[in-house]
Amino acid sequence: MKRNKLIFLVSGLAIILLLAGCGKKSANTQKITIGASAVPHTEILKHIQPALKKEGVELDIKTFQDYVLPNKVLASGNIDANYFQHGPFLKEWNEKNHGHLVSAGAVHLEPIAVYSKKYNSLKELPKHAKILVSNNVSDYGRVLQIFRDAGLITLKKGTDLTKAKFSDIAKNPKQLQFKTGYEPKIMPQLLKNKQGSAEVINSNYAVQAHLNPQKDAIATENSASPYSNIVAIRPDEKNRPAIKKLMKELKSKSTQKWIKQHFKGAVAPVE
């Protein structure tokens, strides 16, 4: 009888200690809910999930299929951060929506590139060639820079590329026609259908469509571009320990190495 009581007491003590241990673990675990584009952002975040878990951070990833909702959901407080956009895009969004979102840091660059099913280089483009571009206004300067650097256009003196539009073209000897207004995610389909002489596609949508910017593009954005992809947060989250751990892991040498190897140059980590 005494032996049974002893077993009961020991078992009860073990359960209490186990529950106490679980409670302690839960109290120390910090959760971050982050919105992200499917490729490459969600893939990168999934890669660092195990490392963050060891640091006591649970990363809950919500994947978005467009560029509209992630900032709205972040501003409303329904997620803690997002990872899908570059700095000029965030700046433009804040200006248009009276927003106050800020960058927690730059992680990688997705070089925007020009693709064509009809021509092998920008130099081959004929007069009046139709260049299809998405409706993402903050990318227009990137597109203009590619064509300017190729010697196909010049820009008006004093043009700020981060705010540039196609009306800023000064000289266009081949009278290239830049057609805008398409959703970024449908650009690979426009290329497949050969709807333009050339199509400009963001790397995340290019990779999803099994395009390799290094091999398939006829021109690619310069690596010195200011359009690095960032993690965006609300200002009050800037000093949050979990956010700092997230950024530390995203910018770690091991993560940078993995990005280079996994995406084979289609995504370039920011050092």
Secondary structure, DSSP 8 states (H G I E B T S, - for coil): -HHHHHHHHHHHHHHHHHHHHHHHHHHH-EEEEEEEEIIIIIHHHHHHHHHHHHTTEEEEEEEESSSSHHHHHHHTTSSSEEEEEEHHHHHHHHHHHT---EEEEEEEE---EEE-SS-SSGGG--TT-EEEEES-GGGHHHHHHHHHHTTS-EE-TT--TTT--GGGEEE-TT--EEEEEE-GGGHHHHHHTT-SSEEEE-HHHHHHTT--HHHH-SEE--TT-S--EEEEE-GGGTT-HHHHHHHHHHTSHHHHHHHHHHHTTSSEE--
